[in-house]
């Protein structure tokens, strides 16, 4: 059934799921909250669909995460309850069984989306959503910039200043203090500041470090036997299986995302698409394995991820970008 012929209930259920995703991603956005309130009061089906969606949320939380993490998940649901309180928990009547069945199906889908984020929220001190960057000034004067869909945990104790990169990528301009070492842990890789500005990033199967100023010491898990000193203009990729590769890096290209650019130099299309995903509020499906393996070089606008996808395929005959819905884009062969 297409969007043009779907019933009011079907439309409302689809939109309620979208709203849950948006509110979960940016719960403190006042404009988003206001638009949600307008949507909720626009049609009786919307309020009903939201109640059922929130009920599904109830079903997944306790089963998916421990109690503390569940509290963070439900903060978003409770935000929406200020506008539309959910029905109190009760034993479902026979009349409600079909709704419960639909709620369970929706819960299964939402669990895949929400449970990992719930754990991330529980661990992180700072976290960004889709297409959202954040600049942070830590207690010691160190500046951190988080890329979209990234998270860090801060642990400053005594003479130690430790950061954990939990997801995504971050750029650090460190206030140097030899008496209090500053280190960033990402997977099995520790990067220790030696008076510097540098980027640390999670990739699909590696941790990447690149230095703009000063120097860093990069040490991996003892079993990897990797201990490398990097200076400005140098980078390293440490694979999660213990391999590593050093390279020179253009300081103007390191963390180019801070300036809204994605710079690709002879990279697989799949890597470029992966870097664009945090900037697109929806799902990007790369449907052509042949195109995914092709290598590209170019500069892409992160402020316009859909335009960047079109630019990516422009020089490749037979490949198209299809926007199926506002939240789903498919890249495929003709």
C-alpha positions, 0 to 999 in steps of 0.5 A: 500500500502506498503512502497515497492510499494508506489509512489514517491509522497506518499513516499515524503509526508510521509517523509516530515511529518517525517521531520516536526516532527524532525525539530520541535523537534530539530530545532537547530541541525546542522546535522539534518538541513544538512540531511534535505537539502540533502533530499530536493534536492534529488528528485523533489517530495521531494520539492513538498511534503515539500511545501504542508506540510508547507502549511498545517502548515500554516493552523493550526497555527493561528487556534490552538494557539494565535499569540505569540505562532504561531510565535514560531511554525513557527520558525521551518517552517521558518528554513526549508524555508531557504532551500525550500521557500514556495509558497506565500499565494494566492487564490487557483486556481481550479487546486490546490483544490485537494492539498488543500484538502490533506493539510487540512487532513494533517493539522488535523493530525499535529494540534494534534501534534504541537498545544500543543507543540506551547503553551509549547514553548511560556511558557517555558524558557528551553525545551528539545526534544526527547532523549535530556537532558539539564543541566542549570546553573541559575543566582543564581548558582542553577543547573537544569537538564531537562529530555527529553520532559521536560520544565520549566519557570523561574521567579526570581523577587526580593526576590522570586525564582520561577520555574514552571515545565510545563512538564516532570521532572527536578532535582534541586541542589539549591544554598540556600539563606534563604532571597530568597526562591526557589520554584518549582510549578508543577500542584497544588503542590509547593516544597520549598527548604530548602537547598537541591537537589531534583527531581520533576516530572509530572506523568500521574495523580500525581506530584512526589517529591523525595529528595537526600540531605537536605530537602524540604517543599511540599504544595499542593492546599489548598483544598487538605490540604497537607503540608509535610516536606521531608528529604533526602531519602524520597519521596511523590506522590501527586495525582491530585485528592488530595490523597498522598502517602509518601515513602522512596527512595533510593538516588541512584535511585532518578532521575536515568535518569540522568545516563541513567537508568530507575529503576522499582520496582514492577511497572506496565508495562504501567508506564515503557513504559510511562517513555521510550516514551520520549527517543524514536523518534517515537510512542510506542503503548502498544496494550495489556491491560493484559500486560500493567497491569503486574508488573515488576522490573528491570533496563532498558537502556534509551540510547537504548529504543528499547532494553529496550522494548525487555528486558521488554517483554523478561520474558513474554511469548506470548508478542512481540515487533514489529517495524512496521516502524522506527518511530512506535513500537507496543507491543502486544500478539501473 
